[in-house]
Amino acid sequence: MPLSQGRKRKVRAVFGLVDDVLATGSSTEVIVRTESDFKRRFDMTDSGKCAFVLGIELVNNIDGSVTMCQRRYVDDVLKRFGMSDCKAVISPTDISSRLTPSDAASKNNAPSREAVGALMHLMTAKRPDIAFVVGYVSRSMENPKSSIGWQSSEFFVIYKKPSHTASSLNPTTSDHEDRKSTSECASILMGAPISWKSKKQSSVSLSTSEAEYIALSLAIKEGKWVHRLLCEILNAAEDKPRPELKIMEDNQSCIKMTKNPVNHGRANHVNTKYHHSRDEVKRGDDKSEYCETAMMMADIMTKGLPGPRHRELTAALGIHACSH
């Protein structure tokens, strides 16, 4: 649980997980003072500058920035599934692959669940670029048809090998079996993603605008939580004004639906819970703005993309190969 305290732009933040505590601040003086305060109250051991947290390696760069790296974790995954010496593929997509459930019991004994679980940890930690594909493969883990479940998971791990950048398959935006679309959102702060979600929608959308409208609801809910947390930290530091919450949307019809209070024929069948977006826009709590699809970074979490486009969005999200 994060705790923050500050005055006149001198900020300190403390993160605790069970018996591990990570302290940071706006200056070395603030950090040292925070450590001293804790040591006076608790029996603690100072482990020095943090090198690993939750399995993520923290690399201190010359310019003062910090890079989060999971190279060691990916190497362990490759070794775990006997793929350390595998031949890497060039393209991050496999257009011919499609996951469908099978009526017959699966005869495949490959460790599909274990592979997807390993990728799930990677995705939730710092890899929004594989959020969609991990969820997509997970849908067929109960009974994958033939060995496609394992082949797909194996394909992801192979693609990781050369640059430790994950891949995706190439399904369309909606599921081929039930035609349900995927909602996705990513919260961007100072050009970097700090939270992300990719979730299959619970109902079939009758139009692209409707699918976008449902996804917008998810983005607003996630965005408001991140926004409140950020405001809490900035208020503790007495840093004004409050940051503005902007929701970027690439569908003009969807934006118009948030501003139209009338349940016209295009949206009168949509579940009421999704209409909270209109209230948020009306109150001015958030601002929905149009963003061209070509500039939409969250597009990487809705479907499989061609190699160049996938790499372009991966770079835009600040994800790159570890150089150390």
N, C-alpha and C positions, 0 to 999 in steps of 0.2 A: 504494500500500500504506500503510495507516495505522500510525503509530507513536505510542505514548503513553507518558508518563512523568509521575510526580507524587508528591507527598508532602504529607501533612497538608492534603488537599483543594486543593492547588495543582497543577492539571493542565495539561499542554500536549499537544497532539496535532498531528502533522505528516502531511499527505497529499501524496504525490508521484505524478505522472503524467508519465513521460518526463523532460523538463527543467523542468516546472512544479511548484512547491512551494506548498502552502497551509498556513499555520500558524495555529493558534488556541489559546486557553488560557482559564484561569479568570479572568485579569486582564490588563490592558494590560502590566503589568510582566513577567509571565510570557511574553507574546508577544514583547516587545522583547528579552528575554534569549534566547529561542529563536532569533530572527533573528540576533542577535550571534554565537551559537554556530555557526550555519551559515556565516555570512560569514567567520569565522576559518578555516574549513576549505575553503570553496569560493568560487569567483569568481561572485558572485550580484548580481543587480540587484533592488532593492526597488521593486516596482510600487505600493506603498501598499495601502490597503484594497481588498479584493477586490470587484469589481463583477460579474464574470462568471466562471463556472467550468463547464467542459464544456457551454457553450452555455446555461447557466441563469443568469439575472440574480438577483443577491442585493440585496435592498432593505432598507436599515437603517431601521427604524421609530423613531418618537420614544420609544416605551416601552422601547427597547433590544432588542426582538426583531428577527429577520431573516426576511423573506419571500422564498421562492424563486418566481420568476416566469419564465414562458416566453412572455410576450405577444409579444415580438419574433419569436420562432421561429414562432409560430402565424401572425403577420402575413406572414412570409416564405413559409410554406406556402400561404396563400391567394393570394398574388401569384404564386407558382410555378405553380399550377394554374389561373390566370386566374379566380379567384373572389373577388377583393377587393371587387367591387361586387355580390356575389350577395345575393339576398333570403334572409334567415335564416328557418328554420323554428322553430316554437314548441315542438313536442313533441320530446323526445330519442329517441323510438322510432318505428319504422316497422313496424307489425304485419304489413303485407302482404309484406314482403321475406323471402325464404328462399333460401339459397344451396344449389345442388345441382350436382354435376359433370355435364358434358355429354359424350356419346360423340363428338360431332362436334367438329372443331377450332374453336376460338373465332375469330369474325370480328371481335372487338372489338379495336381498336388503341389504346384509351384507356390511359393510364399507370397501370394498377391497381397494379402492383408498386411503382412509385415513390410512389404515394399511401399505400399501406399501410406502406412503409418509413419514410416521414416520420412517420406516426402511431406506428410502433413505437418510434422514438427518443423521442417525446414520452411514451409509456407507460412505458418503462424508466427514464426520468429522474425523473419525479415525478407520474405520472398513473395510479394503480391503478384509477381509475374506468373506464378504457377497456381494461383488461387483457384482459377476456373478448372484447370485440367485435373487437379487433385480431387476436386469435388465431382467432376465428371466421371472419373474412373471409380470413385468410391461408390457410385450408384450401382455398380455391377459387381461389387465385391461379395455379395451374399451368394450369388450363383453366376459367375461370369461364363459367357458362352465359349465353349471350347477352352482355349488357353489365351484368348485375346486379353483378358484382364491382366495376366502376368506379362504378356508381350508388351502391353502398353506401359506398364510400370517399368519393365526392363528397358524400354525405349527411352523413357525419361532419364533413367540413371545413365544410360550410355551417352546421351547428349550432354550430360553434365560434365563428362570427363575432360574434354579439352579446355573449357574455360570456366567450369563450375557455374554455368548459367543454365537454368532449367528450360524445358520445352513444353509444348502443348500438342494435342491432336488437332484435328480440323473438323469438329462438328459445327453445325450451324448454331445460331443463337438459341433456337428452341430444341428441346429434346426430341429425337426422332420417334420415340415410342409414344409419349403422351403429349407432345407439342407444347410443353410448358417452357417458358422463357427463363432466363437467368438474370437475377438482379445483382448488380455489383455497385460498389462505391469505394472510394479511396479518399481519405482525408489528407490533404497536402499542406504542409507547413514549411515555409521558406524553401519551397521547391523539392521537399522530400516527403515521401509517404510516412505517416505515423500511425495510421490504422487503415484497415481494408476489410472488405467482406465480399463474398461471392456466393449467392444463395439461389437455389432453384425456386421459382415462384410456386405458390400453392394452388394456383388456378390457371386455366388456359386463357391467354389474352386474345381478344378478337381483332386487335390491330397493333401496329407498332407503337402508336401513341399511348394505348392503354398499357402495354408492357413497360414503356418508359415512365408512365405515371405511377405505376406500382413500384418501380425501382426508385423513383424520386422519393417516395415515402421512406424507404430504407436509408437513402442518402441523408435525408433531413434528420432522421432520428439519430443516426451515427454522428452526423456533423454537429448536432446540438450538444451531444455528450462531450465531444472533444472540445468544443467551443467553451463550454462551462468550465472544464478543467483548466483550459488555458487562461481564461479570465480570472479564475481563482489564483493561479500562480502570479499573474501580472498585478492583480489587486494587492497581493501580499507584498509585492515589490513597489507598490505605489506608482505603477507605471501606467499612465493614461495616454491616449484614450483606449477604450476597449477595442479589441480587434473585431473586424467585420466578418460575418459568416456569409460566404458566397457559395451558392450551389450552382455548379456548372452543368448545363443540360444541352444535349445536341439535337433535341427534337422541338421544333417551334410549336407544334400542336400541343405538346405536353405542357410547355410553359403557359400557353393560352388557357389550358384547362385549369391551371392553378389560380388564374386570375378571374375565371368565370364562375360565379357562385351558383349558376343555374345547372341543374342536372339534365343536360340535354341528352339527346339520343345516343351520343357517343360514349357517355360515361354514366348513365343512370343505372346501369347494372353492376357497376364497380362496387366492391365491398366498401361500406361506409368508413371503415377504419383507415382507408387510404386517403380520404378526403381531408385529413388533418393538414395536408400540405397547403390547402387553400387558407386555412386559418393562420398558419405560420407566415405565409406571404402577406396576408392582409394586415397582420399585426406588425409587420416589418422586422420580425425576428431574424429572418434570413432573406436573402436576395437571390432569386433565380435568374441566371444570365445564360444567354445562348453561347455555346462553344462549338465550333466546327468539329465534326467527327475526326478529322485529321489531327486535331489538337487534343482530343480527348484521351488522356492517359489511362482512364479506367476501362477503355475499350479492350485492353489486353485480358480482362477478367470476364468477358462475356462469351468468347468463342475462340476457336483456334485461328491463328493468323498466319499468313505467309511469312517465310523467314525474314525478309527485309523489314517488314512492318513490325514483326515481333521484336526484332533486335532494336529497332528505332524506339519503341515504347519502353523496352527494358532500360535503355540508356536514359530515356527521359525521366524514368522513375529513380534514377541514381544508382542503378544496379550494374555493377561491372565486375570483371574478373579480378581476383585478388592478385596483387603484383608481388607480394612479399613471400 
